[in-house]
Amino acid sequence: MAWLSEEFILAITGVLFGLVAALGFMPRVSLGGRARGAYGLLSVGFLAVAAVLAVIDGVAYPPFLWALPILPIVIGIVIVRDREADTGDHARTPAAGVRFVRNPVHGTAVHDTADPALRCLASNPRTSPAELARIAYAHPEVREVIARNPATPANLLEWLAAVGDEAVVEAIAARPHAIG
C-alpha cells in the first residue's frame, strides 16, 4: 500500500473538513449540528476514500483534485470571519423611531439597537435552542424577547433569570409555565 500525492491530498482535505467541523464547537461560532455533522461526514468520507484509493493501483486522478483542499479552507475562513464580525464592536446609529430600553447592567435608558431581523429570529418559536442561546449571550437588548419565546429551553430561561434584568425576569414570570 503506497500512498501517492493524490491520496495525501484527499486525506488532507478530510482532515481540513474535520477541523471545520471542530470549529463548530468553539464558543460563539454559529454552526448548527447538521452542518457540523455534514462536515464531519465529509471528513470521514475523504479519509476513507484516500485509504481505499491507496490500495488500488492505476487510478487516474482528475487535475482539479489538487485544488480540493481550498474548499474546506475557504469554509473555515468564512466561519472564523463571521465569528470575528459577531464579536467586533459594531457602532450603530439609531434610525428614526428607535425605542429606548433599560441597560441591564446600569439600569439607564439606552437606544434599542437590535436589528429587526434579530428580534424576529429571537421571537420565532422555530429558532433552535442553540441559536437562541447565542443571541441571548451576544445581544442583551433582545433577552426579553427571547424570554417570551415559547421555544426557549428551561436552562436558557434559568440563565436569563440569573442575569437579573427586571424586564427579562418579568417576561419569564409571565410565561404559562414559569420557572420557580
Backbone as CSV, one residue per row, in Angstrom:
resi,resn,N_x,N_y,N_z,CA_x,CA_y,CA_z,C_x,C_y,C_z
1,MET,0.844,-1.178,0.000,0.000,0.000,0.000,0.887,1.238,0.000
2,ALA,1.032,1.813,-1.175,1.846,3.017,-1.323,0.931,4.208,-1.558
3,TRP,1.140,5.231,-0.781,0.309,6.427,-0.897,0.937,7.360,-1.924
4,LEU,0.130,7.762,-2.882,0.554,8.759,-3.854,0.193,10.141,-3.321
5,SER,0.728,11.156,-3.968,0.442,12.512,-3.511,-1.051,12.831,-3.615
6,GLU,-1.756,12.220,-4.567,-3.195,12.467,-4.701,-3.963,11.936,-3.494
7,GLU,-3.555,10.769,-2.991,-4.205,10.235,-1.787,-3.929,11.137,-0.583
8,PHE,-2.735,11.684,-0.520,-2.426,12.623,0.566,-3.299,13.880,0.460
9,ILE,-3.539,14.337,-0.768,-4.411,15.500,-0.965,-5.808,15.184,-0.450
10,LEU,-6.333,13.997,-0.764,-7.648,13.603,-0.268,-7.658,13.513,1.257
11,ALA,-6.591,12.953,1.834,-6.517,12.836,3.293,-6.417,14.217,3.944
12,ILE,-5.640,15.099,3.358,-5.514,16.459,3.891,-6.867,17.169,3.826
13,THR,-7.596,16.978,2.725,-8.925,17.566,2.608,-9.843,17.036,3.698
14,GLY,-9.760,15.735,3.972,-10.546,15.135,5.048,-10.208,15.725,6.404
15,VAL,-8.932,15.895,6.668,-8.503,16.478,7.939,-8.995,17.927,8.047
16,LEU,-8.913,18.668,6.945,-9.374,20.055,6.962,-10.886,20.140,7.201
17,PHE,-11.667,19.240,6.601,-13.097,19.216,6.875,-13.354,18.852,8.339
18,GLY,-12.512,17.992,8.911,-12.630,17.678,10.336,-12.383,18.903,11.192
19,LEU,-11.421,19.723,10.809,-11.149,20.960,11.541,-12.307,21.943,11.421
20,VAL,-12.936,21.986,10.244,-14.108,22.857,10.072,-15.229,22.387,11.001
21,ALA,-15.433,21.070,11.070,-16.453,20.532,11.978,-16.111,20.873,13.426
22,ALA,-14.840,20.817,13.778,-14.419,21.146,15.144,-14.614,22.631,15.449
23,LEU,-14.516,23.493,14.428,-14.765,24.926,14.635,-16.173,25.163,15.180
24,GLY,-17.098,24.293,14.799,-18.478,24.437,15.243,-18.657,24.278,16.734
25,PHE,-17.676,23.711,17.424,-17.764,23.541,18.864,-17.137,24.707,19.630
26,MET,-16.564,25.665,18.909,-15.980,26.834,19.562,-17.097,27.736,20.070
27,PRO,-16.859,28.410,21.191,-17.884,29.337,21.674,-18.117,30.459,20.668
28,ARG,-19.360,30.863,20.580,-19.791,31.984,19.748,-19.656,31.733,18.258
29,VAL,-19.441,30.479,17.838,-19.441,30.147,16.417,-20.815,29.590,16.101
30,SER,-21.487,30.205,15.154,-22.847,29.770,14.837,-22.798,28.745,13.713
31,LEU,-22.537,27.516,14.086,-22.518,26.400,13.153,-23.421,25.339,13.746
32,GLY,-24.539,25.085,13.102,-25.534,24.169,13.627,-25.061,22.726,13.654
33,GLY,-25.830,21.908,14.337,-25.495,20.496,14.464,-25.481,19.773,13.130
34,ARG,-26.409,20.119,12.241,-26.429,19.481,10.925,-25.177,19.828,10.134
35,ALA,-24.769,21.073,10.197,-23.574,21.491,9.463,-22.331,20.800,10.036
36,ARG,-22.245,20.750,11.370,-21.107,20.041,11.980,-21.114,18.584,11.554
37,GLY,-22.301,17.969,11.544,-22.404,16.570,11.129,-22.016,16.377,9.678
38,ALA,-22.459,17.296,8.812,-22.122,17.192,7.389,-20.616,17.327,7.177
39,TYR,-19.998,18.295,7.854,-18.553,18.456,7.713,-17.811,17.263,8.315
40,GLY,-18.329,16.708,9.387,-17.727,15.512,9.970,-17.818,14.325,9.019
41,LEU,-18.975,14.169,8.371,-19.133,13.088,7.388,-18.218,13.291,6.183
42,LEU,-18.094,14.533,5.727,-17.156,14.809,4.635,-15.735,14.458,5.040
43,SER,-15.396,14.766,6.268,-14.060,14.438,6.768,-13.813,12.934,6.726
44,VAL,-14.741,12.190,7.305,-14.598,10.733,7.329,-14.609,10.185,5.903
45,GLY,-15.482,10.725,5.055,-15.567,10.263,3.672,-14.277,10.462,2.905
46,PHE,-13.695,11.648,3.008,-12.444,11.904,2.295,-11.316,11.018,2.817
47,LEU,-11.259,10.828,4.124,-10.221,9.957,4.679,-10.420,8.516,4.222
48,ALA,-11.665,8.042,4.176,-11.943,6.675,3.736,-11.608,6.500,2.258
49,VAL,-11.990,7.477,1.439,-11.681,7.398,0.007,-10.173,7.392,-0.206
50,ALA,-9.456,8.199,0.534,-7.996,8.224,0.409,-7.405,6.855,0.761
51,ALA,-7.898,6.240,1.832,-7.378,4.933,2.251,-7.709,3.857,1.220
52,VAL,-8.922,3.887,0.678,-9.311,2.878,-0.314,-8.516,3.050,-1.601
53,LEU,-8.375,4.277,-2.070,-7.647,4.524,-3.315,-6.154,4.235,-3.179
54,ALA,-5.635,4.285,-1.966,-4.222,3.970,-1.762,-3.965,2.492,-2.009
55,VAL,-4.970,1.659,-1.856,-4.831,0.216,-2.055,-4.962,-0.148,-3.536
56,ILE,-5.718,0.650,-4.278,-5.970,0.373,-5.689,-4.849,0.974,-6.527
57,ASP,-4.295,0.164,-7.422,-3.225,0.648,-8.307,-3.806,1.157,-9.618
58,GLY,-3.158,2.128,-10.194,-3.508,2.601,-11.525,-4.727,3.504,-11.584
59,VAL,-5.048,4.201,-10.521,-6.191,5.111,-10.526,-5.782,6.413,-11.217
60,ALA,-6.622,6.868,-12.144,-6.367,8.143,-12.825,-7.109,9.243,-12.070
61,TYR,-6.367,10.220,-11.596,-6.955,11.305,-10.813,-7.156,12.531,-11.683
62,PRO,-8.287,13.218,-11.513,-8.507,14.449,-12.289,-7.594,15.567,-11.782
63,PRO,-7.241,16.491,-12.659,-6.324,17.570,-12.257,-6.876,18.494,-11.170
64,PHE,-8.225,18.670,-11.114,-8.783,19.582,-10.119,-8.616,19.059,-8.694
65,LEU,-8.191,17.821,-8.535,-8.017,17.237,-7.205,-7.050,18.062,-6.357
66,TRP,-6.062,18.678,-7.012,-5.072,19.461,-6.277,-5.681,20.720,-5.654
67,ALA,-6.799,21.191,-6.196,-7.452,22.391,-5.657,-8.483,22.049,-4.582
68,LEU,-8.741,20.774,-4.366,-9.781,20.347,-3.435,-9.592,20.855,-2.000
69,PRO,-8.378,20.901,-1.444,-8.235,21.408,-0.072,-8.620,22.871,0.093
70,ILE,-8.738,23.599,-0.994,-9.123,25.006,-0.901,-10.541,25.144,-0.343
71,LEU,-11.428,24.194,-0.677,-12.819,24.272,-0.249,-12.962,24.314,1.279
72,PRO,-12.420,23.366,2.042,-12.576,23.481,3.500,-11.819,24.668,4.092
73,ILE,-10.740,25.087,3.447,-10.010,26.258,3.939,-10.888,27.497,3.807
74,VAL,-11.538,27.655,2.665,-12.417,28.816,2.460,-13.584,28.766,3.442
75,ILE,-14.178,27.589,3.630,-15.290,27.451,4.574,-14.829,27.840,5.984
76,GLY,-13.665,27.364,6.393,-13.131,27.712,7.713,-12.884,29.201,7.856
77,ILE,-12.352,29.823,6.807,-12.098,31.266,6.850,-13.406,32.033,6.999
78,VAL,-14.439,31.613,6.266,-15.739,32.288,6.361,-16.318,32.135,7.769
79,ILE,-16.202,30.951,8.347,-16.721,30.722,9.705,-15.982,31.601,10.706
80,VAL,-14.666,31.650,10.616,-13.873,32.473,11.543,-14.165,33.949,11.313
81,ARG,-14.294,34.358,10.051,-14.602,35.764,9.752,-15.957,36.154,10.339
82,ASP,-16.952,35.272,10.193,-18.264,35.549,10.764,-18.191,35.621,12.285
83,ARG,-17.376,34.796,12.879,-17.205,34.828,14.338,-16.587,36.158,14.755
84,GLU,-15.587,36.601,14.004,-14.935,37.883,14.300,-15.933,39.029,14.146
85,ALA,-16.789,38.957,13.128,-17.775,40.015,12.904,-18.786,40.051,14.038
86,ASP,-19.154,38.877,14.584,-20.111,38.833,15.681,-19.516,39.372,16.980
87,THR,-18.207,39.224,17.157,-17.600,39.665,18.407,-17.056,41.087,18.332
88,GLY,-17.020,41.653,17.113,-16.490,43.009,16.960,-17.422,44.047,17.544
89,ASP,-16.887,45.244,17.738,-17.683,46.345,18.269,-18.347,47.041,17.097
90,HIS,-19.665,46.899,16.988,-20.401,47.484,15.887,-21.118,48.732,16.377
91,ALA,-20.620,49.882,15.968,-21.299,51.125,16.322,-22.441,51.316,15.345
92,ARG,-23.644,51.517,15.879,-24.814,51.711,15.023,-25.444,53.051,15.359
93,THR,-25.865,53.730,14.341,-26.586,54.972,14.529,-28.063,54.649,14.533
94,PRO,-28.776,54.995,15.598,-30.189,54.659,15.637,-30.982,55.421,14.581
95,ALA,-31.930,54.732,13.987,-32.794,55.344,12.977,-33.969,56.028,13.663
96,ALA,-34.757,56.737,12.867,-35.931,57.416,13.416,-36.881,56.382,14.003
97,GLY,-37.489,56.715,15.132,-38.441,55.819,15.776,-37.804,54.712,16.590
98,VAL,-36.540,54.845,16.921,-35.856,53.814,17.688,-36.353,53.823,19.120
99,ARG,-36.612,52.642,19.644,-37.074,52.525,21.021,-35.906,52.660,21.987
100,PHE,-36.233,53.018,23.221,-35.249,53.019,24.284,-35.556,51.847,25.202
101,VAL,-34.517,51.189,25.681,-34.669,50.094,26.636,-33.738,50.349,27.805
102,ARG,-33.987,49.643,28.909,-33.113,49.772,30.073,-31.839,48.978,29.854
103,ASN,-30.723,49.568,30.202,-29.463,48.850,30.186,-29.491,47.866,31.350
104,PRO,-29.338,46.550,31.092,-29.454,45.576,32.165,-28.378,45.723,33.240
105,VAL,-27.276,46.350,32.931,-26.204,46.486,33.922,-26.394,47.738,34.767
106,HIS,-26.640,48.867,34.116,-26.703,50.134,34.831,-28.115,50.634,35.107
107,GLY,-29.114,50.066,34.448,-30.491,50.495,34.652,-30.823,51.809,33.974
108,THR,-29.941,52.333,33.143,-30.194,53.594,32.455,-30.818,53.322,31.096
109,ALA,-31.470,54.345,30.532,-32.092,54.182,29.223,-31.024,54.230,28.144
110,VAL,-31.084,53.291,27.229,-30.162,53.247,26.099,-30.971,53.027,24.834
111,HIS,-30.371,53.345,23.691,-31.039,53.097,22.408,-31.195,51.596,22.227
112,ASP,-32.334,51.177,21.711,-32.556,49.784,21.357,-31.970,49.601,19.964
113,THR,-30.773,49.068,19.894,-30.081,48.937,18.619,-30.294,47.578,17.982
114,ALA,-31.214,46.784,18.514,-31.435,45.453,17.967,-31.981,45.537,16.548
115,ASP,-31.377,44.800,15.704,-31.812,44.682,14.326,-33.191,44.022,14.300
116,PRO,-34.129,44.534,13.509,-35.459,43.908,13.447,-35.403,42.432,13.050
117,ALA,-34.469,42.086,12.188,-34.329,40.675,11.803,-33.877,39.835,12.995
118,LEU,-33.027,40.411,13.845,-32.576,39.714,15.047,-33.732,39.532,16.020
119,ARG,-34.565,40.558,16.174,-35.765,40.463,17.022,-36.702,39.372,16.510
120,CYS,-36.864,39.328,15.187,-37.733,38.317,14.578,-37.187,36.919,14.847
121,LEU,-35.885,36.743,14.695,-35.257,35.450,14.961,-35.383,35.075,16.433
122,ALA,-35.212,36.051,17.322,-35.289,35.796,18.763,-36.705,35.444,19.202
123,SER,-37.705,35.907,18.483,-39.092,35.629,18.873,-39.686,34.432,18.144
124,ASN,-38.991,33.921,17.151,-39.510,32.818,16.346,-39.431,31.500,17.113
125,PRO,-40.562,30.809,17.309,-40.547,29.525,18.022,-39.776,28.428,17.288
126,ARG,-39.468,28.645,16.005,-38.729,27.636,15.239,-37.216,27.835,15.316
127,THR,-36.771,28.901,15.975,-35.340,29.131,16.147,-34.792,28.079,17.102
128,SER,-33.638,27.516,16.764,-33.068,26.437,17.573,-32.644,26.959,18.946
129,PRO,-32.667,26.096,19.962,-32.211,26.499,21.293,-30.766,27.012,21.295
130,ALA,-29.916,26.399,20.480,-28.520,26.852,20.418,-28.434,28.272,19.871
131,GLU,-29.233,28.564,18.843,-29.220,29.909,18.264,-29.796,30.924,19.251
132,LEU,-30.858,30.538,19.966,-31.424,31.436,20.980,-30.381,31.750,22.056
133,ALA,-29.634,30.730,22.480,-28.601,30.944,23.498,-27.506,31.871,22.979
134,ARG,-27.102,31.677,21.719,-26.061,32.529,21.136,-26.541,33.979,21.076
135,ILE,-27.788,34.165,20.658,-28.340,35.521,20.561,-28.440,36.145,21.949
136,ALA,-28.922,35.388,22.930,-29.071,35.925,24.293,-27.728,36.346,24.864
137,TYR,-26.694,35.583,24.589,-25.370,35.913,25.105,-24.797,37.155,24.420
138,ALA,-24.962,37.219,23.097,-24.318,38.287,22.331,-25.134,39.579,22.268
139,HIS,-26.456,39.487,22.483,-27.316,40.652,22.289,-28.253,40.840,23.481
140,PRO,-27.788,41.503,24.531,-28.626,41.697,25.718,-29.914,42.459,25.425
141,GLU,-29.939,43.247,24.364,-31.119,44.045,24.061,-32.319,43.210,23.616
142,VAL,-32.112,41.938,23.286,-33.243,41.093,22.876,-33.514,39.959,23.867
143,ARG,-32.908,40.025,25.047,-33.123,38.962,26.030,-34.582,38.870,26.469
144,GLU,-35.256,40.009,26.573,-36.666,39.988,26.961,-37.495,39.280,25.892
145,VAL,-37.171,39.503,24.638,-37.874,38.845,23.538,-37.646,37.337,23.612
146,ILE,-36.417,36.939,23.880,-36.092,35.514,23.994,-36.822,34.903,25.182
147,ALA,-36.930,35.653,26.277,-37.623,35.145,27.465,-39.101,34.909,27.174
148,ARG,-39.679,35.658,26.247,-41.093,35.487,25.892,-41.300,34.386,24.842
149,ASN,-40.243,33.961,24.173,-40.347,32.949,23.129,-40.736,31.609,23.753
150,PRO,-41.836,30.998,23.309,-42.274,29.728,23.905,-41.296,28.576,23.666
151,ALA,-40.397,28.711,22.703,-39.441,27.645,22.409,-38.154,27.756,23.217
152,THR,-38.014,28.795,24.021,-36.792,28.965,24.803,-36.706,27.856,25.847
153,PRO,-35.592,27.098,25.854,-35.481,25.986,26.798,-35.315,26.469,28.243
154,ALA,-35.665,25.598,29.175,-35.641,25.945,30.603,-34.257,26.377,31.073
155,ASN,-33.207,25.711,30.596,-31.865,26.080,31.066,-31.480,27.489,30.626
156,LEU,-31.923,27.902,29.436,-31.647,29.276,28.985,-32.487,30.266,29.792
157,LEU,-33.729,29.910,30.107,-34.566,30.775,30.942,-33.944,30.960,32.322
158,GLU,-33.391,29.880,32.867,-32.728,29.979,34.177,-31.536,30.922,34.102
159,TRP,-30.758,30.824,33.020,-29.611,31.711,32.860,-30.078,33.158,32.714
160,LEU,-31.119,33.364,31.902,-31.642,34.722,31.723,-32.139,35.296,33.051
161,ALA,-32.803,34.472,33.858,-33.290,34.934,35.162,-32.116,35.276,36.075
162,ALA,-31.046,34.501,35.979,-29.874,34.743,36.831,-29.150,36.026,36.455
163,VAL,-29.268,36.451,35.202,-28.621,37.695,34.770,-29.187,38.874,35.548
164,GLY,-30.485,38.818,35.859,-31.064,39.785,36.783,-31.739,40.993,36.194
165,ASP,-31.926,41.074,34.894,-32.630,42.207,34.308,-34.114,42.075,34.665
166,GLU,-34.676,43.136,35.249,-36.072,43.091,35.719,-37.051,42.754,34.609
167,ALA,-36.897,43.378,33.444,-37.827,43.138,32.337,-37.771,41.681,31.887
168,VAL,-36.590,41.103,31.892,-36.433,39.702,31.494,-37.072,38.799,32.543
169,VAL,-36.834,39.078,33.810,-37.419,38.282,34.889,-38.941,38.369,34.841
170,GLU,-39.481,39.560,34.571,-40.934,39.719,34.456,-41.478,38.931,33.263
171,ALA,-40.746,38.929,32.151,-41.176,38.174,30.973,-41.185,36.679,31.264
172,ILE,-40.202,36.219,32.020,-40.149,34.795,32.385,-41.301,34.467,33.325
173,ALA,-41.561,35.347,34.288,-42.652,35.103,35.234,-44.016,35.104,34.562
174,ALA,-44.141,35.822,33.452,-45.415,35.893,32.735,-45.674,34.667,31.866
175,ARG,-44.677,33.815,31.710,-44.850,32.613,30.875,-45.842,31.664,31.558
176,PRO,-46.568,30.858,30.763,-47.527,29.922,31.346,-46.896,28.939,32.331
177,HIS,-45.718,28.467,32.043,-45.033,27.521,32.922,-43.762,28.193,33.423
178,ALA,-43.907,29.216,34.240,-42.764,29.981,34.723,-41.899,29.098,35.595
179,ILE,-40.562,29.305,35.451,-39.627,28.552,36.273,-39.637,29.128,37.682
180,GLY,-39.442,28.267,38.651,-39.543,28.714,40.040,-38.297,29.245,40.548
